[in-house]
């Protein structure tokens, strides 16, 4: 169990609880019991029912809650300490010496956020824990690492399991399929290391030319310059056309063309 791995704190104990979905890149493990998921969900819904204002947790999720802002920061700090050895084992560098975190709830259901556009996280290592409830759809799609030749090539479809956590580098492109029924809430923990963020690996990451056209599942209407060639823009998202930055100029795949005649200056 997760608790037994924490207590033993050996590479063997940690490896014993892991499922490795993509070698060296995406892992999952059981972390919360069903009863603990219910306790945490009760706290979350009590806050929703209070009517108190809540800031959006990031630029992409409109209905989440930042847990540090509703009195749960001590819990999340302890959770991060428990996960630190696993970060060091799986992701040397990015997984070392965490000294900051951003933790929030995302909620998907009809009439609110249904899914999440392809993106990377402002995180060195991300832990994504499914709390429930009952839902269908909402697969987590993984593509390549930012700047790699397969950055926008599909590599994995992960299916959320209540009480289980999936972890990956923040710079791995991923997105959430639309939920088709029910309601899903996940706890997202972004871990930050100021030591890592001073390294060349973080400051000057490798970025190479894309190997070929992207897979349609991996394109982003928020970030990509060629989205419209592979998918129709979602309703009310057409204004993103011409505002993308990916692929970076001079790193485009052979045959690349933007999906509009006039592009805005890249933001990054």
C-alpha positions as CSV (number, residue, x, y, z in Angstrom):
1,X,0.0,0.0,0.0
2,X,1.0,3.7,-0.3
3,X,1.3,4.0,3.5
4,X,3.5,0.9,3.7
5,X,5.8,2.3,0.9
6,X,6.0,5.6,2.8
7,X,7.1,3.8,6.0
8,X,9.6,1.5,4.3
9,X,10.8,4.4,2.0
10,X,13.0,2.1,-0.2
11,X,13.1,2.1,-4.0
12,X,11.8,-1.5,-3.9
13,X,8.8,-0.6,-1.7
14,X,7.9,2.4,-3.9
15,X,8.3,0.4,-7.1
16,X,6.1,-2.4,-5.7
17,X,3.0,0.0,-5.7
18,X,3.6,1.5,-9.1
19,X,2.0,0.8,-12.5
20,X,4.4,2.1,-15.2
21,X,2.2,3.1,-18.2
22,X,5.0,4.8,-20.2
23,X,8.6,3.9,-19.3
24,X,10.1,6.6,-17.3
25,X,7.3,9.1,-18.0
26,X,3.8,8.2,-16.6
27,X,3.1,6.1,-13.5
28,X,0.1,5.4,-11.3
29,X,-0.6,4.0,-7.9
30,X,-3.4,3.7,-5.3
31,X,-3.1,6.4,-2.7
32,X,-6.5,7.3,-1.1
33,X,-9.0,4.9,0.4
34,X,-12.6,5.2,-0.6
35,X,-13.5,6.5,2.9
36,X,-10.8,9.2,2.7
37,X,-12.1,10.2,-0.7
38,X,-15.5,10.7,0.8
39,X,-14.1,12.7,3.7
40,X,-12.3,15.0,1.4
41,X,-15.2,15.3,-1.0
42,X,-17.5,16.3,1.9
43,X,-15.1,19.1,2.7
44,X,-15.0,20.2,-0.9
45,X,-18.8,20.2,-1.3
46,X,-19.3,22.0,2.0
47,X,-17.2,24.8,0.6
48,X,-19.1,24.8,-2.7
49,X,-22.4,25.0,-0.7
50,X,-21.1,27.9,1.4
51,X,-21.3,30.3,-1.5
52,X,-17.9,31.8,-0.5
53,X,-15.9,33.2,-3.4
54,X,-13.1,31.1,-4.9
55,X,-10.4,32.0,-7.3
56,X,-9.9,29.9,-10.4
57,X,-7.0,27.5,-9.8
58,X,-5.5,28.2,-13.2
59,X,-6.2,29.8,-16.6
60,X,-8.0,26.7,-17.9
61,X,-10.3,25.4,-15.2
62,X,-13.3,27.6,-14.3
63,X,-14.9,25.6,-11.5
64,X,-12.1,24.4,-9.3
65,X,-11.0,25.4,-5.8
66,X,-7.5,26.1,-4.6
67,X,-7.1,23.9,-1.5
68,X,-4.4,26.2,0.1
69,X,-7.1,28.9,0.3
70,X,-9.7,26.9,2.2
71,X,-7.7,25.8,5.2
72,X,-6.2,22.6,3.7
73,X,-2.6,23.8,3.2
74,X,-1.2,21.8,6.2
75,X,-2.7,18.6,4.7
76,X,-1.3,19.3,1.3
77,X,2.2,20.1,2.7
78,X,2.2,16.8,4.5
79,X,1.1,15.0,1.4
80,X,3.9,16.6,-0.6
81,X,6.4,15.5,2.0
82,X,5.1,11.9,1.7
83,X,5.4,12.0,-2.1
84,X,8.9,13.6,-2.2
85,X,10.9,10.3,-2.1
86,X,8.8,9.1,-5.0
87,X,9.5,12.2,-7.0
88,X,13.2,11.8,-6.4
89,X,13.0,8.1,-7.5
90,X,11.0,8.6,-10.7
91,X,12.1,12.1,-11.9
92,X,15.6,13.0,-10.7
93,X,16.1,16.8,-10.9
94,X,12.5,17.9,-11.3
95,X,11.6,15.5,-8.5
96,X,14.2,16.8,-6.0
97,X,14.1,19.4,-3.3
98,X,10.5,20.5,-3.6
99,X,9.9,23.8,-1.7
100,X,6.7,25.0,-3.2
101,X,3.3,23.6,-4.4
102,X,0.0,24.6,-5.9
103,X,-2.8,22.3,-5.1
104,X,-6.4,22.5,-6.4
105,X,-9.6,20.6,-7.2
106,X,-10.8,20.4,-10.8
107,X,-14.5,19.5,-11.4
108,X,-16.1,18.3,-14.6
109,X,-19.8,17.9,-15.2
110,X,-22.6,19.0,-17.6
111,X,-23.1,22.7,-17.7
112,X,-19.6,23.4,-16.4
113,X,-16.1,22.3,-17.6
114,X,-16.5,19.1,-19.6
115,X,-12.9,18.5,-20.5
116,X,-9.5,20.2,-20.8
117,X,-7.6,21.4,-23.9
118,X,-4.1,20.0,-24.5
119,X,-1.5,21.7,-22.4
120,X,1.6,21.4,-20.2
121,X,1.6,22.3,-16.5
122,X,3.3,25.0,-14.6
123,X,4.7,22.2,-12.5
124,X,8.0,20.3,-12.2
125,X,6.2,17.1,-11.3
126,X,2.4,16.7,-11.3
127,X,0.3,14.3,-9.1
128,X,-3.3,13.9,-10.3
129,X,-5.6,12.0,-7.8
130,X,-9.2,11.0,-8.8
131,X,-11.7,11.5,-6.0
132,X,-14.8,10.3,-7.8
133,X,-17.7,10.6,-8.2
134,X,-19.4,8.4,-10.8
135,X,-18.6,9.3,-14.4
136,X,-18.1,8.1,-17.9
137,X,-15.6,9.3,-20.5
138,X,-13.1,11.8,-19.3
139,X,-10.0,9.9,-20.4
140,X,-6.6,11.5,-19.8
141,X,-4.7,11.7,-23.1
142,X,-0.9,12.0,-23.0
143,X,1.3,13.1,-25.9
144,X,5.1,13.8,-25.9
145,X,7.4,15.9,-23.8
146,X,7.6,19.7,-24.6
147,X,10.3,20.3,-27.2
148,X,10.7,16.6,-28.2
149,X,10.2,15.5,-31.8
150,X,7.1,13.7,-30.8
151,X,5.8,16.5,-28.6
152,X,2.4,16.3,-30.3
153,X,2.2,12.5,-30.9
154,X,-0.2,10.4,-28.9
155,X,1.5,8.1,-26.4
156,X,-1.1,7.0,-23.9
157,X,-4.8,7.1,-22.9
158,X,-5.1,6.8,-19.1
159,X,-8.4,6.0,-17.4
160,X,-9.0,7.5,-14.0
161,X,-9.7,5.2,-11.0
162,X,-11.2,6.6,-7.8
163,X,-8.5,6.8,-5.1
164,X,-5.6,6.3,-7.6
165,X,-3.0,8.9,-8.6
166,X,-1.3,9.4,-11.9
167,X,2.0,11.2,-12.0
168,X,4.2,12.8,-14.7
169,X,6.5,15.7,-15.5
170,X,4.8,19.0,-15.8
171,X,6.2,19.5,-19.3
172,X,4.5,16.4,-20.7
173,X,1.6,17.5,-22.9
174,X,-1.8,16.1,-21.8
175,X,-5.5,16.9,-21.9
176,X,-8.8,15.6,-20.6
177,X,-11.5,14.2,-22.9
178,X,-15.0,15.5,-22.4
179,X,-17.0,13.8,-19.6
180,X,-20.0,12.1,-21.2
181,X,-22.0,11.6,-18.1
182,X,-21.8,12.0,-14.3
183,X,-19.4,14.2,-12.4
184,X,-15.6,13.9,-11.8
185,X,-13.5,15.7,-9.2
186,X,-9.7,15.4,-9.1
187,X,-7.1,16.7,-6.7
188,X,-4.1,18.2,-8.7
189,X,-0.8,18.7,-6.9
190,X,1.8,20.8,-8.7
191,X,5.2,20.5,-7.1
192,X,7.9,23.1,-7.6
193,X,11.6,23.1,-6.8
194,X,13.5,26.4,-6.8
195,X,16.8,24.4,-7.1
196,X,15.6,22.7,-10.2
197,X,14.3,25.9,-11.7
198,X,17.8,27.4,-11.5
199,X,19.3,24.5,-13.6
200,X,20.1,24.6,-17.3
201,X,17.6,21.7,-17.8
202,X,14.8,24.0,-16.7
203,X,16.1,27.4,-18.0
204,X,17.4,26.1,-21.4
205,X,15.3,23.0,-22.2
206,X,16.0,21.1,-25.4
207,X,13.6,22.0,-28.2
208,X,13.9,20.3,-31.6
209,X,12.0,20.2,-34.8
210,X,8.8,18.2,-34.8
211,X,9.2,14.9,-36.6
212,X,5.9,15.1,-38.6
213,X,2.3,16.3,-38.5
214,X,0.7,16.0,-35.0
215,X,-1.9,13.5,-34.1
216,X,-5.3,15.1,-34.0
217,X,-5.9,14.1,-30.4
218,X,-2.7,16.1,-29.4
219,X,-3.5,19.5,-30.8
220,X,-4.5,22.5,-28.7
221,X,-6.8,25.3,-29.7
222,X,-5.1,27.5,-27.0
223,X,-1.5,26.9,-28.0
224,X,-1.2,25.5,-31.5
225,X,-0.7,27.5,-34.8
226,X,-2.1,24.7,-36.9
227,X,-5.1,23.5,-34.8
228,X,-7.7,24.3,-37.5
229,X,-6.1,21.9,-40.0
230,X,-6.8,18.9,-37.7
231,X,-9.9,19.9,-35.7
232,X,-12.7,22.4,-35.9
233,X,-12.4,25.1,-33.2
234,X,-14.8,24.5,-30.3
235,X,-17.8,26.8,-29.9
236,X,-16.7,30.2,-28.5
237,X,-13.0,29.3,-29.0
238,X,-12.5,30.6,-32.6
239,X,-10.8,33.8,-31.2
240,X,-7.7,31.6,-30.4
241,X,-7.0,31.2,-34.1
242,X,-3.8,33.0,-35.0
243,X,-2.7,33.4,-31.4
244,X,-0.8,30.2,-31.0
245,X,2.9,29.7,-30.5
246,X,3.4,25.9,-31.1
247,X,5.3,24.7,-32.9
248,X,7.9,27.4,-32.4
249,X,9.0,29.2,-35.5
250,X,11.9,27.5,-37.3
251,X,11.0,24.2,-35.5
252,X,8.0,23.3,-37.7
253,X,7.6,19.9,-39.2
254,X,8.0,19.6,-43.0
255,X,5.0,20.9,-44.8
256,X,3.7,23.0,-41.8
257,X,1.4,25.9,-42.5
258,X,-0.5,27.9,-40.0
259,X,-4.3,27.7,-40.0
260,X,-4.8,31.4,-40.7
261,X,-3.3,34.0,-43.1
262,X,-2.1,36.4,-40.4
263,X,-0.6,35.2,-37.1
264,X,-0.2,37.4,-34.1
265,X,3.3,37.8,-32.6
266,X,4.1,34.7,-30.4
267,X,3.7,35.1,-26.7
268,X,6.5,32.8,-26.0
